[in-house]
Amino acid sequence: MCRNIRTLANFAPPATDREIRDAALQFVRKIAGTTRPSKANEAVFARAVDDIAHTVHHLLEDLVTAAPPRDRAVEAEKAKVKSARRFGTAAR
């Protein structure tokens, strides 16, 4: 899976349409092996992004969990700490 695709389930507030579309775009780019389709494939590429985003909307609406919703700020901080541990902090 692409590293740029983030977990979107069980957040308060819920994932936005933009976040879902961005994840769908990253997924299609990964599967297609390109960041920008040729002119001949633009329509197919765009349709795939639309279809996947639509499916993800339904998935996120239908998922059931007993866990409390995650806080975006807390999760972002956890990711920051994990990244710093993995790659070290850059000196500026």
C-alpha positions in Angstrom: 0.0 0.0 0.0 1.1 3.6 -0.6 2.7 5.2 2.4 0.7 8.4 1.5 -2.7 6.6 2.1 -3.8 7.3 5.6 -6.2 5.5 7.8 -9.6 7.2 7.5 -11.9 5.1 9.6 -13.1 5.9 13.1 -12.1 9.6 13.4 -13.9 12.5 15.0 -14.8 14.4 12.9 -15.2 11.8 10.1 -12.9 11.8 7.0 -13.7 14.6 4.6 -14.7 14.1 0.9 -11.3 15.5 0.0 -9.4 13.1 2.2 -11.3 10.2 0.7 -10.7 11.4 -2.8 -6.9 12.0 -2.1 -6.6 8.4 -0.8 -8.5 7.0 -3.8 -6.2 9.0 -6.1 -3.0 7.7 -4.4 -4.4 4.1 -4.7 -5.1 4.5 -8.4 -1.7 6.0 -9.0 -0.1 3.1 -7.2 -2.0 0.5 -9.1 -1.5 2.2 -12.5 2.1 2.8 -11.8 1.9 6.4 -12.8 1.1 9.8 -11.2 -0.4 11.2 -14.4 -2.2 9.2 -17.0 -1.7 9.7 -20.7 -4.4 11.6 -22.6 -5.7 8.3 -23.9 -6.2 7.0 -20.3 -7.4 10.2 -18.5 -11.1 9.3 -18.5 -10.4 5.7 -17.3 -8.1 7.0 -14.6 -10.6 9.6 -13.4 -13.5 7.0 -13.4 -11.4 4.7 -11.3 -10.7 7.4 -8.8 -14.4 8.3 -8.7 -15.5 4.6 -8.3 -13.0 4.0 -5.5 -13.9 7.2 -3.6 -17.5 6.2 -3.9 -16.8 2.7 -2.5 -14.7 4.1 0.3 -17.5 6.4 1.3 -19.8 3.4 1.7 -17.2 1.4 3.5 -16.5 4.2 6.1 -20.3 4.7 6.6 -20.9 1.0 7.2 -17.9 0.0 9.3 -18.9 -0.8 12.9 -16.5 -0.5 15.9 -16.7 -0.5 19.6 -13.6 1.7 19.9 -14.0 5.3 20.6 -13.3 7.7 17.7 -9.6 8.7 17.3 -8.5 12.2 17.7 -6.7 13.6 14.6 -4.2 15.7 16.6 -3.2 12.8 18.8 -2.8 10.5 15.8 -0.7 13.1 14.0 1.6 13.5 17.0 2.0 9.7 17.2 3.0 9.6 13.6 5.4 12.5 14.1 7.1 10.6 17.0 7.2 7.4 15.1 8.8 9.2 12.1 11.4 10.9 14.3 12.3 7.5 15.8 12.5 5.8 12.5 14.4 8.5 10.5 15.9 10.7 13.2 15.2 14.4 13.5 16.7 16.7 10.9 18.9 19.5 12.1 17.9 22.9 10.9 
